[in-house]
Amino acid sequence: MASQQTALLFGASRGLGLGLAREYLSRGWRVIATARDSAPELEKLEKTAKGNLHISRADIADTDAVTAMRDELKAEKLDLLFIVAGISGSVPKPISEVPADEAARVFLVNAYYPLVAADILMPIVKPKATIAFMTSRLGSIALNDYGQWESYRLSKAALNMGARSFFHRHNGHAVLSVSPGWVKTDMGGPSATLDVETSCRSMANGIETHGKTPGHRYMQYDGSELPW
């Protein structure tokens, strides 16, 4: 009988992170989920997870807290590390109208801190395990056919580039830059084309497929590869 697999989902208090926690629990995985502070929906899920959900408190932008969490979890061996946390920023504005401090915050939270957190957590990741970063189709240069969302696009393109460099430093692993599609979340809004459950189920399927061989891939939620 196969041993139970473990996923660490960084940024799982709501939206896609919470949806992924539900999805992996439904597949029989053990899930470690992070939240910055109060996370009532995640805490409610923990009560029904039969011991398979552990909540850790950490902010992606607090590297000391991420290091402390890793030390707390030093006995763990992860099959999947998925960095989900991110922000949208002032998405309708051209970059010239976004204050520099806000643009810097979007870049730091969406591109810099996810890569730093992944490096910090690598000691508890199994050899040949999968590392995934939540990116966006909007990070594709080839698919930018209408502009807009400029600070967000820039941050996700930077994350994609950083994930490629991360792979070269950890090239025994499958490193996946995963786009969830346009999803009905606080960020995606009510007009989005996908619900959280469909996106998360499809992402988990795609991660299972692409996580079998080392390499860096930029994948859509349905498992298809996106152009850079």
C-alpha distance (Angstrom), angle and dihedral (degrees) to the residues before:
residue distance angle dihedral
M1 . . .
A2 3.81 . .
S3 3.79 116.2 .
Q4 3.79 118.9 -113.1
Q5 3.79 114.2 -89.7
T6 3.81 123.4 -132.8
A7 3.80 128.9 -144.2
L8 3.79 128.3 -171.3
L9 3.79 110.5 -153.5
F10 3.80 110.7 -166.4
G11 3.80 107.9 -153.4
A12 3.80 105.4 20.8
S13 3.80 106.6 144.9
R14 3.82 94.2 107.1
G15 3.79 145.0 -13.6
L16 3.78 117.8 20.9
G17 3.81 94.9 -6.0
L18 3.79 91.3 55.6
G19 3.80 90.2 44.2
L20 3.80 90.6 52.6
A21 3.80 90.5 49.9
R22 3.81 89.3 54.8
E23 3.79 91.8 45.9
Y24 3.79 96.4 50.7
L25 3.80 92.2 44.3
S26 3.82 88.5 53.1
R27 3.82 87.7 54.8
G28 3.79 91.5 55.3
W29 3.80 96.6 -104.0
R30 3.77 125.8 141.6
V31 3.80 108.6 -120.7
I32 3.79 130.9 -155.0
A33 3.81 107.0 -166.0
T34 3.79 127.1 -172.9
A35 3.78 128.6 -145.4
R36 3.78 129.6 177.1
D37 3.80 95.0 -138.8
S38 3.79 136.8 -36.3
A39 3.81 111.7 13.2
P40 3.82 108.2 173.4
E41 3.82 96.9 174.3
L42 3.80 92.3 48.5
E43 3.80 90.8 46.1
K44 3.81 89.5 50.5
L45 3.80 89.5 51.5
E46 3.80 90.6 50.3
K47 3.81 90.4 60.0
T48 3.81 91.8 59.2
A49 3.82 98.1 38.4
K50 3.83 96.3 88.6
G51 3.78 93.0 -128.5
N52 3.81 94.3 -49.8
L53 3.83 95.9 109.3
H54 3.79 123.2 69.5
I55 3.82 120.5 -178.2
S56 3.79 120.1 -148.6
R57 3.81 123.4 -172.3
A58 3.79 114.7 -131.2
D59 3.79 138.5 133.2
I60 3.82 115.2 -139.4
A61 3.82 88.1 -135.3
D62 3.82 93.9 54.8
T63 3.79 105.9 77.7
D64 3.81 92.0 -179.9
A65 3.81 89.4 57.4
V66 3.82 90.9 47.7
T67 3.80 89.9 51.4
A68 3.81 91.1 48.1
M69 3.81 89.8 50.3
R70 3.80 91.0 51.4
D71 3.79 90.2 51.2
E72 3.81 89.9 48.7
L73 3.81 89.0 51.9
K74 3.82 96.3 42.2
A75 3.81 92.5 125.8
E76 3.83 91.6 57.6
K77 3.80 125.8 99.2
L78 3.79 111.6 -162.2
D79 3.79 126.1 -147.3
L80 3.81 90.8 -172.0
L81 3.78 132.3 23.7
F82 3.81 110.1 -171.9
I83 3.82 118.0 -177.3
V84 3.81 102.6 -156.7
A85 3.82 102.8 159.2
G86 3.81 118.0 114.1
I87 3.82 145.1 130.3
S88 3.80 134.8 -136.3
G89 3.80 104.4 -142.8
S90 3.84 121.6 -168.3
V91 3.77 93.6 -24.9
P92 3.85 102.1 176.8
K93 3.80 94.4 55.1
P94 3.81 127.7 91.2
I95 3.79 111.0 -117.4
S96 3.82 91.6 -105.6
E97 3.83 89.2 63.7
V98 3.80 95.7 49.2
P99 3.83 112.6 93.2
A100 3.78 111.8 -115.2
D101 3.80 93.4 -119.9
E102 3.81 91.6 53.7
A103 3.82 92.7 46.7
A104 3.80 88.8 50.0
R105 3.81 90.9 50.6
V106 3.83 91.9 51.6
F107 3.80 90.4 49.5
L108 3.80 93.4 46.7
V109 3.81 96.1 47.1
N110 3.81 96.1 40.8
A111 3.80 102.5 36.8
Y112 3.80 115.4 10.0
Y113 3.80 104.2 41.1
P114 3.84 96.5 43.6
L115 3.80 90.3 56.9
V116 3.79 92.7 45.1
A117 3.81 91.5 48.5
A118 3.80 91.6 49.8
D119 3.80 91.0 52.3
I120 3.80 91.3 48.6
L121 3.81 91.3 51.1
M122 3.81 97.9 45.7
P123 3.84 93.7 96.4
I124 3.83 89.1 69.2
V125 3.82 94.7 45.4
K126 3.80 117.9 100.1
P127 3.81 119.9 -119.4
K128 3.82 108.1 -90.8
A129 3.82 92.0 13.1
T130 3.81 119.9 141.7
I131 3.80 124.2 -101.6
A132 3.81 115.8 -164.5
F133 3.80 131.4 -173.1
M134 3.80 121.3 -161.3
T135 3.77 104.7 -125.9
S136 3.82 130.8 154.1
R137 3.78 141.1 -118.4
L138 3.81 82.8 -117.7
G139 3.81 87.9 70.7
S140 3.81 90.3 68.2
I141 3.81 114.0 104.4
A142 3.81 91.0 -164.6
L143 3.81 92.3 54.5
N144 3.81 97.3 45.8
D145 3.79 96.8 112.3
Y146 3.80 100.8 145.6
G147 3.81 108.6 27.6
Q148 3.84 119.8 -143.6
W149 3.83 125.7 115.7
E150 3.80 85.6 64.8
S151 3.80 103.4 164.2
Y152 3.81 90.0 44.1
R153 3.83 93.0 46.9
L154 3.80 90.8 49.7
S155 3.80 92.4 50.7
K156 3.81 94.1 49.5
A157 3.81 93.1 46.2
A158 3.81 86.9 51.7
L159 3.82 90.5 49.5
N160 3.81 89.9 52.0
M161 3.80 91.1 52.3
G162 3.80 91.0 45.8
A163 3.80 91.0 50.4
R164 3.81 89.4 55.5
S165 3.80 90.4 53.3
F166 3.82 89.3 45.1
F167 3.81 88.6 55.2
H168 3.80 91.6 52.7
R169 3.81 88.4 55.8
H170 3.83 92.5 45.5
N171 3.79 101.3 29.9
G172 3.79 96.9 156.5
H173 3.80 88.4 73.6
A174 3.77 138.4 74.6
V175 3.81 104.6 -115.8
L176 3.79 112.8 -166.3
S177 3.79 129.2 -167.6
V178 3.81 99.9 -157.5
S179 3.80 126.7 -161.3
P180 3.82 111.7 -160.3
G181 3.81 95.4 -158.8
W182 3.79 123.7 -124.5
V183 3.80 101.8 -40.8
K184 3.81 134.0 -174.8
T185 3.82 97.2 -111.7
D186 3.80 132.9 122.1
M187 3.81 87.2 -85.9
G188 3.82 98.0 41.0
G189 3.80 96.1 43.7
P190 3.83 131.3 -146.5
S191 3.83 95.2 -66.6
A192 3.80 93.4 63.7
T193 3.78 118.4 122.8
L194 3.83 100.3 -131.1
D195 3.77 134.1 55.6
V196 3.79 119.5 -135.9
E197 3.81 94.2 -109.1
T198 3.82 94.3 54.0
S199 3.80 93.4 46.1
C200 3.81 93.7 47.5
R201 3.80 94.9 45.7
S202 3.81 90.3 49.5
M203 3.82 93.2 46.1
A204 3.80 91.2 51.3
N205 3.81 89.9 50.8
G206 3.81 91.1 49.4
I207 3.78 92.7 47.6
E208 3.80 89.9 51.4
T209 3.81 90.7 52.4
H210 3.80 99.1 43.0
G211 3.79 95.3 36.3
K212 3.80 93.3 70.5
T213 3.80 96.3 80.8
P214 3.82 131.6 40.6
G215 3.78 117.4 -106.0
H216 3.80 141.5 91.1
R217 3.79 116.6 -88.9
Y218 3.81 133.7 175.7
M219 3.79 104.7 -144.3
Q220 3.76 137.1 -176.7
Y221 3.80 117.2 -133.9
D222 3.81 90.3 -98.6
G223 3.81 92.5 58.3
S224 3.80 96.7 -102.7
E225 3.81 116.1 130.4
L226 3.80 119.5 -112.4
P227 3.82 125.7 -141.5
W228 3.78 115.5 -109.8
